[in-house]
Amino acid sequence: MSVAGVYVGIARGYFQEAGITNEFVPLAGFNQLVGPIATGELEIGSAGPSAALFNALERGIKIKVVADQNTVYPGQSAIALTVRK
């Protein structure tokens, strides 16, 4: 459901109107996004917080976070983030 807005936008022609072509490629996780994002082969990706994301940022890969797909309220989280020393 977190990408429902994308599908609604496609169905209503918003992307086409803006000259944006969509191609959906299912991936197993952010690890598979890092290479294409770092080389400019991929312009937009969708992923949650993960070790791969933080490792990519630490290596200096230019990533812009522009929006969230899941708003978390106290006591009502649908995701979890675990951090260790």
C-alpha positions, 0 to 999 in steps of 0.5 A: 500500500505504501506505493499506492499513490504512484499507481494512482498517479500513473492511472490518472496520467500525471506522470505522462503529463509531466513527460515521465516514463515509468519502468518498475523493476522489482528488487530484493532490497536496497543492496541492489539499488546502490550500484545503479543509483551511484552510477546514475543508471537509476534516477529514483528508487524506493527503499526503507532504512537499512544497513545498505543505505547507511553504508552507501551514505558512509561511502559518499554515494550521493542519495537524496531522500525526498519523501517518506512512504510511511509516517510513524506515530508513537505506538503505531509504527509499521516498521522497526529500526535496530541499531547496535554499537 
